Amino acid sequence: MAENTLALADFAARVGTVVGVSPWLLIDQTMIDRFADVTRDHQYIHIDPIRAAATELGGTIAHGYLTLALSAHLAEQALPALAGAQMTINYGFERLRFLHPVPSGARIRAHFGLVELDQGHPGQVRFHWDLRIEIEGVDKPALIARWITLAVIAQASV
């Protein structure tokens, strides 16, 4: 088993705990601008530092969806893989809340608390995570959500 891989029983033993915390990730204006281009969301609070500076935000901020979209990358940095899984995919979010804007130039990281494992279908495991993305130096998190991921387990060939 690879160093950053856990058996299903080991994940089950970690239900109720924080399984991983990602490294810090810089959210710079270039990243925000590129996200704006891809999503075609060019609201000035994201891409116009001069206009955004004149608001109560004090400068440009990341799109909430950019912060959310980075959860997959942050999970890859923080969480062990499930032994025997062919792939893990996004199954959805529940109770998603954007609580604090992420200013351009800030660093974020994610905390992943394992709430539940669900083996409803053979060869599949759903992981229910309490996701909290924090902003360095800010007490309130950028976002919180219940994130569900689905691992597809490789079946032995007969």
Secondary structure, DSSP 8 states (H G I E B T S, - for coil): --TTEE-HHHHHHTTTSEEEE---EEE-HHHHHHHHHHHT---HHHH-HHHHHTSTT-S-B--HHHHHHTHHHHHHHH--EETTEEEEEEEEEEEEEE-S--BTTEEEEEEEEEEEEE--STTEEEEEEEEEEEETT-SS-SEEEEEEEEEEE-----
